[in-house]
Amino acid sequence: MENLAVFAPLAITVVLARADSGTTAAACAIYFFARLVHYPVATLGVPVVRTVAFAIGSVAQIVLAIAILAAM
């Protein structure tokens, strides 16, 4: 869960900055499900699916960061 150290502060900042919206809620849900897929796929060693799941989670984090910056 190496991305959790990035995701948690982003999610908390979205709420504190009052930047929460349907888009940020969707980004959080997408992040959750991407990480849910990533864990067993990484454990089983499936390289392409693992990379795609990781990338989707990273894009969700970028959406949260953009929402924070747009709220400032």
Summary of the structure (lengths in Angstrom):
residues: 72
radius of gyration: 12.7
end to end distance: 28.7
largest distance: 41.7
contacts: 195
relative contact order: 0.21
helix: 85%
strand: 0%
